[in-house]
């Protein structure tokens, strides 16, 4: 049974770094590559970081019902294709999705058993420092991201877990622990438990 892990966070909270480290340390996880209409940044690769498509193509996919969830963020579309869940199931892997609060809400309504994790920076000041340190955005975009962060943070109670990213090594360990703990929850491993019980005729 494939477990779906949804990870959300305001921009600059360290979500992408933590997800990358999680995937590198756990071969039983598969990353869901989102579709987007935004332009590529830096060394981003099509099909690995995102599937980059035109606005017209994305809207056509919406009309065809191809997305598990989709949202418009900062004027660009982002979405999770339905086929990715089938791929994870066929490979016997758990699925990790790096998506925003809007998308997480949509996906949770379709997959109620999905595990949700919200990542927070320790303060607004630290979040701003991290955004500026990236050197990607002008001041007006950073201010918009901070305003949006305030709105997103209000939704923290919708998530199963909240991880405050004070220290990368510690946060990495916590996120890995969440994944391991969810894998051994009784309902998730019932198919593995039954054969064992049968050997004891329980």
N, C-alpha and C positions, 0 to 999 in steps of 0.2 A: 504494500500500500504506500503510495507516494504522499509524503507530508509536504505541504506548501508553507513556506516561511515568507512572510511579507515584512520587509524592512523599510521604514519611512523615517524621514528626518528633514528639518529645514536645511537649505543649502549652507554648506560650511560646517556642518556638525561632525563630519568625519565618516559619514555613512559609507561612501564608496570605498574608502581605505579599509574599513572594517569588513565589508562584504568581500573585497578582494582577498584579504587575509584568511577569512573563513573558507572561501572556496579553495584556496591554495593548500589548506591544511586538511581538507575533508574530501576524499575522492568520491564519496557517495552523494555529493551534492552537485546539482546542475543549475547554472545561472540562466534565468529568463532574459533574453536579449529583447529589449523593447523596440518598438517601431517609433520613429519620430520624424517630424517635418523640419526640425531645426537644422542649421548648418553644422557641419563637422567642426570640432575644435582641436587644434594642435595635432597630436598623433593619433587621434581616434580612428578606429578602423570599422568599416562597414561590415556588419554581420558579427562583430565581436563586442564592440562597445554599444552600438545601436544598429538597427536596420534603418538606414536613412532613405526616406521616400519623399516624393512630392506631396504637396497638399492635396492635389486632385486624387492621387493614388490612395492616400490615407482616407479621404472622405468616401472613396469608392468602397474601401474595406469596411468602413462603418456601415454603409448601406447594405453590404452583404452579410452583416452580422458576424464578422470574422474576429472580433475582439472580445476577450473576457472582460476587459475594462479599458476605458480610454478617457483622457481628459485633455483640456487645453490649458497650458501653463506658460505664462510669459509670452502669449501669442502663438505658441507652437503646440501641435498635437503630440501626445505620447500615448502609447497603447500596448497592451499585452495580447498577443495573438493566441487564439484558442489551441492551435496546434502544439504549442510548447508543453502544455500539460500532458498531452498524449505522448509526446516524445519522452518526457521524464518517466512516465508510467511504463513505456515499452523498454526503457533502459534500466528499470528498477532503481531509479534515483529519486532523491527528494529534490524539491524545486525551490530556489531562492529568487524572490522578486524584489527589486530595488525600485519602489514606486512611491509616488506622493500620496498625501492624505486623501485626496479625492479618489484616486485609483484604488487605494487600499479599502476604502469604504465600499466601492462597487464590487471589488473582488470578494470581500468578506461576505457580502450578501449572496454571492453565487456559490462560494465555498466556505460555509460557516465553520468548518473544522480547521481552516487555515490558522496558522500561528502568527500573531502580529507582534512586531517589535518596533518601538519608537525610540530613536536615538536623539539625545539632547546635548547641546553644548552646556558647560557649567553656568554661563551667564551671557547676557546680551553683548557685553563688552568683549568677551572671548570669541563669541561668534563673529563679531565685526572684525576682530583682529585676523581671524582665520580667512574670512572672505577677502580682506585686503591683501593678505599674504599670498593668495593665489595669483594676484595680478591679472585676473581675467576680465574684470568688470569695471566700468567707470563709476563714479560716485553715485549717480542717480540710480543705477541698477542695484548697487549695494544697498542703498536706502530702501529700495522697493523690496529687495530680498529680506531685509530686516523687518519690514512691516508685515510681509507675508509670513515670516517665521512666527511673529506674535500670534497670528491667526491660527497657524498650524499647531502651535504648542497648546492651544486651548483644547485640542482634540486628543490630548495624550491619554485621557481616561478611556478612549475607545480601544486601546491596545492592551494585549495580554501582558506585555512586558515593557518597562521603560528603563532604558540604559543611559545613564549620564556619563558622557565620554570625557572624563577628566584626564585619564591616562590611557594611551593607546594599548599598551601591553595588557593592562588590567581589563579594559573594555573588550579586547580581543578574546581573552579567556572567558569572560562572562557570556559573550555571544556564542562561543563554542559550547559552553555548558548548557545554554538554553536549548541548542539543537540536540545535544546528547540526551538531555532530560526528556524532551518531547518524544524522542524515538522510543523510550522505554515506558511511556505511559500505557496503562493497561489496554485501553481501547485501540491503540495504534498497533499493538503487537499481538492482538488476539489470534490471528492466523498462525503465529509462531507458537503460541501457548497451547492451543488445542492438541496438536500432536504429542506434546510432552505429557499433557494430562491423560491422553489415551493410553500411554505406556504404563500409567499407574492405575488405569481403569477408574479414574475419578469422574 
